Amino acid sequence: MRLLLVEDDNHVAAALSAVLARHGFKVVHARNGEEALHSVLPAKNEGKPPFGVILLDLGLPDQDGYQVCGKIRKLTSTPVIMVTARSDVRSRIHGLNIGADDYVVKPYDTGELLARIHAVSRRTAAGDDVGPGPEEQALRLGAVTVELPTRRVSVDGETVQLTRKEFDLLALLAQRPGVVFRREQIISEVWRTSWEGTGRTLEVHVASLRSKLRMPSLIETVRGIGYRLVAPVSGVTAGD
């Protein structure tokens, strides 16, 4: 698999590239945001296999890492894993909102990083653009409409931009409102993995959904178990 490593520290990049190479990755190193964006241009990759994953360090010398992530997402759907020293939930939610697929907080364990790389690449290979459950109907949850065939979500008719995993998570919960989904079940069905480290990612995605939909009470945390979607007073309907 080709992997784009965006890292301004040459010593860190060299050491990490060596580890990744031992695990079968062909690493392309970009030292700043401009090089990263140039590397993902279609013309630059003509005749080459596409990148399987982009590993993006946010501490870049020339551009804000979040802005680079947003620009990358406009150029390619390749999974992006952010590498950041910012461990607060707000920063993680912001990264997911602009298109990142996952994140690793510094200092990180190399084994954890490799597991996350393999996890996002497996999800993409398995057909990440296919949402869970039947796709022949739209779900209406009060002001929220979830259109499964088109993967479109709107609130009061206004489209809400969700990441792939945010949509998959919402669609899973919305198809069985009121039912409590265990954390392990959600991770298995949405992330297609049983790796325990994904749990924190789930929490961040739930927080991001609550923020984007502007309905904090729509997804309820069931302490010690998981999450459920609380159907609005007007109920849930399904239609073609």
C-alpha positions as CSV (number, residue, x, y, z in Angstrom):
1,M,0.0,0.0,0.0
2,R,1.2,3.5,-0.8
3,L,1.0,5.8,2.2
4,L,1.5,9.6,2.2
5,L,3.3,10.7,5.3
6,V,3.0,14.5,6.0
7,E,5.7,15.3,8.6
8,D,8.0,18.3,8.8
9,D,10.5,16.6,11.1
10,N,12.9,14.7,8.9
11,H,14.2,12.5,11.8
12,V,10.7,11.5,12.9
13,A,9.7,10.9,9.2
14,A,12.8,8.7,8.6
15,A,12.2,6.6,11.7
16,L,8.5,6.2,11.0
17,S,9.1,5.5,7.3
18,A,11.5,2.7,8.2
19,V,8.9,1.1,10.5
20,L,6.1,1.4,7.9
21,A,8.3,0.0,5.2
22,R,9.0,-3.1,7.4
23,H,5.2,-3.6,7.5
24,G,4.8,-3.4,3.7
25,F,4.0,0.2,3.1
26,K,5.6,2.3,0.3
27,V,5.9,5.7,2.0
28,V,5.9,9.0,0.1
29,H,7.1,11.8,2.4
30,A,5.8,15.4,2.3
31,R,7.5,17.9,4.5
32,N,4.8,20.6,4.6
33,G,1.2,21.4,3.5
34,E,2.1,22.5,0.0
35,E,4.0,19.3,-0.7
36,A,1.2,17.2,0.7
37,L,-1.4,18.9,-1.5
38,H,0.8,18.6,-4.6
39,S,1.3,14.9,-3.8
40,V,-2.4,14.1,-4.0
41,L,-3.1,15.9,-7.2
42,P,-4.4,13.5,-9.9
43,A,-1.8,14.5,-12.4
44,K,1.0,13.7,-9.9
45,N,-0.4,10.2,-9.4
46,E,-1.2,9.3,-13.0
47,G,-0.2,5.7,-13.6
48,K,0.5,5.0,-9.9
49,P,-1.6,3.1,-7.4
50,P,-3.7,5.5,-5.3
51,F,-2.6,6.3,-1.7
52,G,-4.3,3.9,0.7
53,V,-3.9,6.3,3.7
54,I,-2.7,9.8,4.4
55,L,-0.9,10.3,7.7
56,L,-1.2,14.0,8.5
57,D,0.8,15.7,11.2
58,L,-1.1,18.9,12.2
59,G,2.1,20.8,13.3
60,L,3.2,21.9,9.8
61,P,5.5,24.9,9.2
62,D,3.7,26.5,6.3
63,Q,0.0,26.0,6.8
64,D,-2.5,25.1,9.5
65,G,-2.8,21.3,9.6
66,Y,-6.6,21.5,9.8
67,Q,-6.8,23.7,6.7
68,V,-4.5,21.2,4.9
69,C,-6.9,18.4,5.9
70,G,-9.8,20.3,4.5
71,K,-8.0,20.9,1.2
72,I,-7.0,17.3,0.9
73,R,-10.6,16.2,1.4
74,K,-11.6,18.3,-1.6
75,L,-9.0,16.6,-3.8
76,T,-9.4,13.0,-2.7
77,S,-11.5,10.6,-0.7
78,T,-8.4,8.8,0.6
79,P,-8.7,8.1,4.4
80,V,-6.8,10.7,6.5
81,I,-5.4,10.0,9.9
82,M,-4.5,13.1,11.8
83,V,-1.5,13.1,14.2
84,T,-1.9,15.7,16.9
85,A,-0.6,16.7,20.3
86,R,-4.1,18.1,21.1
87,S,-5.9,15.6,23.1
88,D,-9.1,17.6,23.9
89,V,-12.4,16.4,22.4
90,R,-13.1,19.8,20.8
91,S,-10.0,19.6,18.6
92,R,-10.8,16.0,17.6
93,I,-14.3,16.9,16.7
94,H,-13.0,19.8,14.6
95,G,-10.7,17.4,12.7
96,L,-13.5,15.0,12.0
97,N,-15.8,17.8,10.9
98,I,-13.4,18.9,8.2
99,G,-12.9,15.4,6.8
100,A,-10.4,13.4,8.9
101,D,-11.3,9.7,9.3
102,D,-9.3,9.1,12.5
103,Y,-6.7,10.6,14.7
104,V,-3.7,9.6,16.8
105,V,-2.6,11.6,19.8
106,K,1.1,12.2,20.5
107,P,2.9,10.5,22.0
108,Y,1.5,7.4,20.4
109,D,2.5,3.7,20.4
110,T,3.7,2.5,17.0
111,G,1.5,-0.6,17.3
112,E,-1.6,1.7,17.8
113,L,-0.7,3.7,14.8
114,L,-0.4,0.6,12.6
115,A,-3.7,-0.7,13.9
116,R,-5.5,2.5,13.0
117,I,-3.9,2.5,9.5
118,H,-5.0,-1.0,8.9
119,A,-8.5,-0.3,10.3
120,V,-9.2,2.7,8.0
121,S,-7.8,0.9,5.0
122,R,-10.0,-2.2,5.7
123,R,-13.0,0.0,6.0
124,T,-12.3,1.6,2.7
125,A,-11.6,-1.7,1.0
126,A,-14.8,-3.2,2.4
127,G,-16.9,-0.5,0.7
128,D,-17.0,2.4,3.2
129,D,-19.4,4.3,1.0
130,V,-22.1,1.7,1.7
131,G,-24.2,2.6,4.7
132,P,-25.5,-0.1,7.1
133,G,-29.0,-1.6,6.7
134,P,-31.6,-1.3,3.9
135,E,-31.1,1.6,1.5
136,E,-34.5,1.7,-0.1
137,Q,-36.0,4.3,2.2
138,A,-35.6,7.6,3.9
139,L,-35.9,7.9,7.7
140,R,-37.6,11.0,9.2
141,L,-37.0,11.7,12.8
142,G,-38.9,14.9,13.5
143,A,-36.9,17.6,11.9
144,V,-34.1,15.3,10.8
145,T,-34.3,13.3,7.6
146,V,-31.8,10.5,6.8
147,E,-31.8,9.5,3.1
148,L,-30.1,6.2,3.0
149,P,-29.8,5.8,-0.8
150,T,-28.1,9.2,-1.3
151,R,-26.4,9.4,2.1
152,R,-28.0,12.8,2.7
153,V,-29.0,14.2,6.0
154,S,-31.0,17.3,6.5
155,V,-32.5,19.2,9.5
156,D,-35.6,21.2,8.7
157,G,-34.8,20.8,5.0
158,E,-31.2,22.2,5.3
159,T,-28.5,19.7,4.4
160,V,-26.0,18.8,7.1
161,Q,-22.5,17.7,5.9
162,L,-21.5,14.5,7.7
163,T,-18.4,12.4,7.3
164,R,-18.7,8.8,6.1
165,K,-18.5,7.4,9.6
166,E,-20.8,10.0,11.1
167,F,-23.5,9.1,8.5
168,D,-23.0,5.3,9.1
169,L,-23.4,5.8,12.8
170,L,-26.5,7.9,12.5
171,A,-28.1,5.6,10.0
172,L,-27.5,2.6,12.2
173,L,-29.1,4.2,15.3
174,A,-31.9,5.8,13.2
175,Q,-33.1,2.5,11.8
176,R,-34.0,1.2,15.3
177,P,-34.9,4.3,17.4
178,G,-35.2,3.6,21.1
179,V,-33.1,0.5,20.9
180,V,-29.9,0.6,22.9
181,F,-26.8,-0.4,20.8
182,R,-23.9,-1.7,22.8
183,R,-20.6,0.1,22.1
184,E,-19.0,-3.1,20.9
185,Q,-21.9,-3.6,18.5
186,I,-21.6,-0.1,17.0
187,I,-17.9,-0.4,16.6
188,S,-18.4,-3.8,14.9
189,E,-21.1,-2.7,12.5
190,V,-19.9,0.9,11.7
191,W,-16.1,0.5,12.0
192,R,-16.0,-3.2,11.1
193,T,-13.5,-3.9,13.8
194,S,-13.4,-5.2,17.3
195,W,-10.3,-3.3,18.3
196,E,-10.9,-1.7,21.7
197,G,-9.0,1.5,20.8
198,T,-11.9,2.5,18.5
199,G,-14.0,3.3,21.6
200,R,-12.7,6.8,22.0
201,T,-13.3,7.4,18.3
202,L,-16.9,6.4,18.8
203,E,-17.3,9.0,21.6
204,V,-15.9,11.7,19.4
205,H,-18.2,10.8,16.5
206,V,-21.3,10.9,18.8
207,A,-20.3,14.3,20.1
208,S,-19.7,15.6,16.5
209,L,-23.1,14.3,15.4
210,R,-24.9,16.1,18.3
211,S,-23.1,19.3,17.4
212,K,-23.8,19.2,13.7
213,L,-27.4,18.2,14.1
214,R,-27.9,20.9,16.8
215,M,-29.9,18.3,18.7
216,P,-27.8,17.1,21.7
217,S,-30.6,15.0,23.1
218,L,-31.2,13.1,19.9
219,I,-28.5,10.5,20.7
220,E,-28.7,9.4,24.3
221,T,-25.7,7.9,26.2
222,V,-26.8,4.8,28.2
223,R,-24.1,4.7,30.8
224,G,-22.0,1.6,30.9
225,I,-23.7,0.1,27.8
226,G,-23.8,2.3,24.7
227,Y,-26.1,4.7,22.8
228,R,-29.6,4.9,21.5
229,L,-31.5,7.4,19.3
230,V,-34.3,9.0,21.1
231,A,-37.2,9.4,18.7
232,P,-38.7,12.9,18.6
233,V,-42.3,13.5,19.9
234,S,-43.5,13.4,16.3
235,G,-42.1,10.0,15.9
236,V,-40.2,8.2,13.1
237,T,-41.5,7.6,9.6
238,A,-40.1,5.9,6.6
239,G,-40.9,6.5,3.0
240,D,-39.6,5.9,-0.5
